[in-house]
Amino acid sequence: MKTTLADVIEKLETCGLKHVEYNRSETSYRKFRKKVCNLDRGEFMLDYHLPHLLLVFPSGTVLHDLELYKSKSLLIQDKASCFSAEILQPDPNSDVLDACAAPGNKTLQLVSMLSNKSTIFAVDRDPNRFRRFTENLIVNGVERLSIMDWSNSNKQNNKHRKSVQSSQPSVEAYCSDFLSIDPFNPKFSNVQSILLDPSCSGSGLSIRQPDGSEQYEKCTYKDSNNYTDEYNEEYTSRLKRLSNLQAMLLKHALKFPNVQRVVYSTCSIHPETDLLVLSGNNLYSEK
């Protein structure tokens, strides 16, 4: 939002880093991964799937000292977390609802995708996460942020930034439970896209896997009926609670009368909180 990809590449090269170019139309993903593995320190490439958005650096690259990072022109983000907004592909001139918005990286991505005719309604129910969320938006250059009082949806709190001349969409941030929001409120009549990234087990994050990717693969293909053999009763109970909550959130998202796209995403590898949330409920009976 603060710069362009071309400008970032130019500034990185000015800092002494080397842009390793490749022809995507002539490069398979397998060959791309090999090129990434062969990157030397101080080199970088455009990502294979998201070349307009992501730069790939070799392991061990220190980015925190770069002025681009300090100025928030360059953000460090996991590739997988970028796909939700990318798949949603909202109409640039329509409104979007980010239902579980904190910590805000996906919201920032949505801001970069929409025009100043759009509004992003960003919701998160936890006050501490919500505070960090709004701070994240501000320091990363969101220019039309309004922190709203949900008890009076037309009232803004004192802490907000609004720039009428901005090319960015407006962002209305609400510290509220998504399930408490009335889908038929006229405020949401132009909401055509909803991003739903709810709380989950986090089991798909490799950092939480003590054995790394090998354990991740093992869990991925295990029958869900066997989870009770691997996980204790408390963890199984938590999965069930998460699954029930996620199903309610997804059903609620589909009640918005003009919504055309809903992207549901988690960082979980358990079917209970993924496919079974979809297949175990008649989610589309009214759509």
C-alpha positions as CSV (number, residue, x, y, z in Angstrom):
1,M,0.0,0.0,0.0
2,K,2.9,2.3,0.6
3,T,4.9,1.5,-2.5
4,T,4.9,-0.6,-5.7
5,L,6.5,-4.0,-6.4
6,A,8.9,-2.4,-8.9
7,D,9.9,0.2,-6.4
8,V,10.6,-2.5,-3.7
9,I,12.7,-4.5,-6.2
10,E,14.7,-1.4,-7.2
11,K,15.3,-0.4,-3.5
12,L,16.4,-4.0,-2.6
13,E,18.9,-4.0,-5.5
14,T,20.2,-0.6,-4.3
15,C,20.8,-2.2,-0.9
16,G,23.0,-4.8,-2.7
17,L,20.5,-7.7,-3.1
18,K,20.2,-9.5,-6.4
19,H,16.9,-10.2,-8.1
20,V,17.1,-13.7,-9.7
21,E,14.7,-13.6,-12.6
22,Y,13.0,-16.5,-14.3
23,N,10.5,-17.1,-17.1
24,R,7.4,-18.5,-15.3
25,S,5.8,-19.7,-18.6
26,E,8.9,-21.9,-19.2
27,T,9.4,-22.9,-15.5
28,S,7.5,-25.7,-13.8
29,Y,6.8,-25.4,-10.1
30,R,9.2,-28.2,-9.4
31,K,12.0,-26.3,-11.2
32,F,11.0,-23.1,-9.3
33,R,11.4,-24.9,-6.0
34,K,14.9,-26.1,-7.1
35,K,15.8,-22.5,-8.0
36,V,14.6,-21.3,-4.5
37,C,16.7,-24.0,-2.8
38,N,19.8,-22.8,-4.8
39,L,19.4,-19.1,-3.9
40,D,22.5,-17.7,-2.2
41,R,22.4,-15.2,0.6
42,G,21.6,-11.8,-0.7
43,E,19.4,-13.1,-3.6
44,F,15.6,-13.1,-4.0
45,M,12.9,-14.1,-6.5
46,L,9.3,-13.4,-7.3
47,D,7.0,-16.0,-5.9
48,Y,5.7,-18.6,-8.4
49,H,2.0,-18.4,-7.5
50,L,1.8,-14.8,-6.2
51,P,4.4,-12.9,-8.2
52,H,2.5,-9.6,-7.8
53,L,2.6,-9.9,-4.1
54,L,5.4,-12.0,-2.6
55,L,9.2,-12.0,-2.8
56,V,11.1,-15.2,-1.8
57,F,14.3,-15.1,0.1
58,P,16.7,-17.9,1.1
59,S,16.6,-19.2,4.6
60,G,18.5,-17.1,7.0
61,T,18.0,-13.8,5.2
62,V,17.8,-10.9,7.7
63,L,15.2,-8.4,6.6
64,H,14.5,-6.5,9.9
65,D,17.4,-4.1,9.4
66,L,16.2,-3.0,5.9
67,E,14.6,0.4,5.7
68,L,11.9,-1.1,3.5
69,Y,10.9,-3.3,6.5
70,K,11.2,-0.5,9.1
71,S,9.0,1.8,7.0
72,K,6.4,-1.1,6.6
73,S,6.8,-1.0,2.8
74,L,7.9,-4.7,3.1
75,L,6.0,-7.1,5.4
76,I,7.1,-10.5,6.5
77,Q,4.2,-12.9,5.9
78,D,3.7,-16.6,5.5
79,K,2.7,-17.5,1.9
80,A,-0.2,-19.8,2.9
81,S,-1.9,-16.9,4.8
82,C,-2.0,-14.9,1.5
83,F,-4.2,-17.3,-0.4
84,S,-7.5,-16.6,1.4
85,A,-7.8,-13.0,0.1
86,E,-6.3,-14.0,-3.2
87,I,-8.9,-16.7,-3.7
88,L,-11.7,-14.4,-2.5
89,Q,-10.9,-11.9,-5.4
90,P,-13.5,-9.4,-4.3
91,D,-15.0,-7.0,-6.8
92,P,-12.8,-3.9,-6.4
93,N,-15.8,-1.6,-6.0
94,S,-17.9,-3.7,-3.7
95,D,-17.9,-4.1,0.1
96,V,-16.1,-6.9,2.0
97,L,-16.6,-8.3,5.5
98,D,-13.6,-9.7,7.3
99,A,-15.3,-11.7,10.0
100,C,-12.4,-12.7,12.3
101,A,-10.0,-9.9,11.3
102,A,-7.2,-9.9,13.9
103,P,-4.2,-9.7,13.7
104,G,-4.9,-7.9,10.4
105,N,-2.5,-9.2,7.7
106,K,-5.4,-10.4,5.6
107,T,-7.2,-7.2,6.1
108,L,-4.2,-5.3,4.8
109,Q,-4.1,-7.5,1.7
110,L,-7.8,-6.7,1.1
111,V,-7.1,-3.0,1.4
112,S,-4.6,-3.3,-1.4
113,M,-7.1,-5.1,-3.6
114,L,-10.1,-2.7,-3.3
115,S,-10.9,0.8,-4.6
116,N,-11.9,3.9,-2.6
117,K,-15.5,3.1,-3.5
118,S,-15.4,0.1,-1.2
119,T,-15.7,-0.4,2.5
120,I,-14.1,-3.2,4.5
121,F,-16.1,-4.2,7.6
122,A,-13.5,-5.7,9.9
123,V,-14.7,-7.6,13.0
124,D,-13.0,-9.2,15.9
125,R,-14.5,-10.0,19.3
126,D,-11.4,-10.1,21.6
127,P,-10.6,-6.6,22.9
128,N,-6.8,-7.3,23.2
129,R,-6.6,-8.8,19.7
130,F,-8.7,-6.0,18.4
131,R,-6.5,-3.3,19.9
132,R,-3.4,-4.9,18.3
133,F,-5.3,-5.3,15.0
134,T,-6.2,-1.6,14.8
135,E,-2.6,-0.7,15.7
136,N,-1.3,-3.0,13.0
137,L,-3.5,-1.3,10.4
138,I,-2.4,2.2,11.4
139,V,1.3,1.5,11.4
140,N,1.0,-0.3,8.0
141,G,-0.5,2.7,6.2
142,V,-4.3,2.2,6.3
143,E,-5.5,5.8,5.6
144,R,-9.3,5.5,6.0
145,L,-9.7,3.6,9.3
146,S,-12.6,4.2,11.5
147,I,-12.9,2.4,14.9
148,M,-16.6,2.1,15.4
149,D,-18.8,1.8,18.4
150,W,-21.0,-1.2,17.6
151,S,-23.7,-0.1,20.1
152,N,-24.1,2.9,17.8
153,S,-22.8,1.8,14.4
154,N,-22.8,5.4,13.1
155,K,-20.6,6.6,16.0
156,Q,-16.8,6.6,15.7
157,N,-14.5,6.4,18.6
158,N,-11.9,9.1,19.0
159,K,-9.1,6.9,17.7
160,H,-9.5,6.8,14.0
161,R,-7.8,8.0,10.8
162,K,-9.7,9.1,7.8
163,S,-8.4,10.5,4.6
164,V,-11.0,11.6,2.1
165,Q,-8.5,12.0,-0.7
166,S,-7.1,8.5,-0.3
167,S,-7.3,5.9,-3.1
168,Q,-7.8,3.2,-0.5
169,P,-11.1,1.7,0.6
170,S,-12.5,2.8,3.9
171,V,-12.1,0.3,6.8
172,E,-14.7,0.2,9.6
173,A,-13.4,-1.8,12.5
174,Y,-15.7,-3.3,15.1
175,C,-14.8,-5.0,18.4
176,S,-17.7,-7.4,18.3
177,D,-18.8,-11.0,17.9
178,F,-19.5,-11.8,14.2
179,L,-22.4,-13.9,15.3
180,S,-24.1,-10.9,16.9
181,I,-24.1,-8.9,13.6
182,D,-27.4,-8.6,11.8
183,P,-26.8,-9.7,8.2
184,F,-29.9,-7.7,7.1
185,N,-28.6,-4.4,8.5
186,P,-28.8,-2.0,5.5
187,K,-25.1,-1.2,6.2
188,F,-24.1,-4.5,4.8
189,S,-26.3,-4.4,1.7
190,N,-23.3,-4.1,-0.6
191,V,-21.3,-6.8,1.0
192,Q,-20.6,-9.3,-1.7
193,S,-17.6,-11.1,-0.3
194,I,-16.8,-12.4,3.2
195,L,-13.5,-13.6,4.5
196,L,-13.9,-16.1,7.3
197,D,-10.6,-17.2,9.0
198,P,-11.8,-18.3,12.5
199,S,-10.0,-19.6,15.5
200,C,-8.7,-23.1,14.9
201,S,-6.3,-25.7,16.4
202,G,-3.3,-24.3,14.5
203,S,-2.2,-27.8,13.9
204,G,-1.2,-27.0,10.3
205,L,1.5,-24.6,11.4
206,S,4.8,-26.4,11.1
207,I,6.2,-24.4,14.0
208,R,3.8,-26.2,16.3
209,Q,4.9,-29.6,15.0
210,P,7.8,-30.9,17.0
211,D,8.9,-33.2,14.2
212,G,8.4,-30.7,11.5
213,S,6.9,-31.5,8.1
214,E,7.2,-35.2,8.5
215,Q,4.7,-35.2,11.3
216,Y,2.5,-32.9,9.4
217,E,2.3,-35.3,6.5
218,K,1.5,-38.2,8.9
219,C,-1.4,-36.3,10.5
220,T,-2.7,-35.1,7.2
221,Y,-3.6,-38.5,5.8
222,K,-4.8,-40.1,9.0
223,D,-8.4,-41.1,9.2
224,S,-10.3,-38.6,11.5
225,N,-11.8,-41.6,13.4
226,N,-8.3,-42.4,14.8
227,Y,-7.6,-39.0,16.3
228,T,-8.9,-40.1,19.7
229,D,-6.1,-42.6,19.7
230,E,-3.5,-40.0,19.1
231,Y,-4.8,-37.0,21.1
232,N,-6.1,-36.9,24.6
233,E,-9.7,-36.4,25.6
234,E,-9.2,-32.7,26.2
235,Y,-7.8,-32.0,22.8
236,T,-10.5,-34.0,21.1
237,S,-13.1,-32.0,23.1
238,R,-11.5,-28.7,22.0
239,L,-11.7,-29.8,18.3
240,K,-15.4,-30.5,18.7
241,R,-16.0,-27.1,20.3
242,L,-14.0,-25.4,17.5
243,S,-15.9,-27.4,14.8
244,N,-19.3,-26.3,16.3
245,L,-18.2,-22.7,16.4
246,Q,-16.8,-22.7,12.9
247,A,-20.0,-24.2,11.5
248,M,-22.1,-21.5,13.2
249,L,-19.8,-18.8,11.8
250,L,-20.0,-20.2,8.3
251,K,-23.8,-20.5,8.4
252,H,-24.0,-16.9,9.6
253,A,-21.8,-15.7,6.8
254,L,-24.1,-17.3,4.3
255,K,-27.1,-15.4,5.6
256,F,-25.9,-12.0,4.3
257,P,-28.4,-11.5,1.5
258,N,-26.1,-10.2,-1.3
259,V,-23.0,-12.2,-0.5
260,Q,-21.6,-14.0,-3.6
261,R,-18.4,-15.3,-2.3
262,V,-17.4,-16.7,1.1
263,V,-13.8,-18.0,1.7
264,Y,-13.5,-20.2,4.8
265,S,-9.9,-20.9,5.8
266,T,-8.1,-22.4,8.7
267,C,-4.5,-23.4,9.5
268,S,-5.7,-26.8,10.8
269,I,-5.1,-30.2,9.3
270,H,-8.0,-31.9,11.1
271,P,-11.1,-32.7,9.0
272,E,-13.3,-31.9,12.0
273,T,-12.5,-28.2,11.5
274,D,-12.1,-28.3,7.7
275,L,-14.1,-30.5,5.4
276,L,-16.4,-31.9,8.0
277,V,-17.5,-28.3,8.8
278,L,-18.8,-28.1,5.3
279,S,-20.0,-31.6,4.6
280,G,-21.7,-32.2,8.0
281,N,-24.1,-29.3,7.7
282,N,-26.7,-28.2,5.1
283,L,-24.9,-24.9,4.6
284,Y,-26.1,-24.2,1.1
285,S,-29.8,-25.1,1.4
286,E,-30.9,-21.5,1.5
287,K,-28.4,-20.1,-1.0
